[in-house]
Amino acid sequence: MQQLSRPARRALLVLHVAVSVSWLGLTLGLLALSVTGYTTGSPDMAGVAYRAMKIFGDWLVLPVALVSLVSGLVLSLRTAWGLARHRWVYVKFWLTLITVLLSVFSLRPGINDLAAEATAGTPHPDINLVVAPAVAMATYLFITAISVLKPWGLTKRGSRLREAQSAEARAGRARRSGIEGAGVRRGL
């Protein structure tokens, strides 16, 4: 696959970082609203918190999560980082995919149920809607940390690719210099 030009890569990287930070902020907002709804003694306050969570869930979380996933996937596939070359990229991709799926199939339905109860005037606080954003926040902070620190080195595939590239580079230098067999060890 052809790599992105430098301006395109930079623009996509800015978009990816912006939506990823937005996703983190939205999750923090959801956590604050869920804690408010869970701990308040006022059914009215709980209802307002849960209805506000629905707005976040319906209009913001899913689009931001999907843009984060897609922009990260394009960056990994269209740059030298690759999707399966570095362990941190691989882990980041799978954690992002899992959190997107959990947002769609677990978080949003839970928020919708509580918002419906709040609209009916009978909100029943659910600890799961406190735990889910808290776990999501921890996951996003972990993803951010590995994006910055880039730990763990290459995957087996990445090591093979790097070795193949090194062998090609040695062979190319040998051809250019006119030395046959350069870079190849011979038995003594």
Steps between C-alpha positions, in 0.01 A plus 500: 500500500632842407611717790338834571677817394649699784227770496224237488662300781535808718141611436369152580717482811360831626146377433573170678648669807216755514221243484680267739537778756135590440401140569695512824326828596156365412565197715605722788175694455302175498680389816420830676133478397469135600657563842263795545198289405609213721588699811239775502205465728282696261307309233478826303878544501551133407252540215683804364835320522371192319329701227822697448688168473257398224586812302871416528435137408267569207678791336865496600647175630438275201612741224811601694584137582459393138713787366768412755495134395499569125765774511725279714451208264584711194807642676622154589439352156628795296814586698819317591358412843277231353216329683687187606863613503517653847335348805377836630314573172346154503386530864369851440295386199337209685424705811346773284290248308380336823408834658311610186302175506431532873384860447256389231368178653524563874544864603246662268219251575561546874490878464183477290328286764590741781399802292161338427452435873602859574250633247229287663601649837630175647878489452664203670873573529717222360856446622584348160470846346758626747734205447482505118625860454760448775640192325483681165695795647769265631518330160528829310770624737689173445462538122628856526800387706601230252453745212750735662745244645487244215606204718560130430687510169420313183262211447636181338365627168666838555833331578478293180414808294785701653748217433378470139538876451851490648597213269362690200692813603825301537447338160431839343815649649700201378364538147579871498852449627567210265593261778335164463381324811536804728306459816511122476712316752719225372628211702866513597 
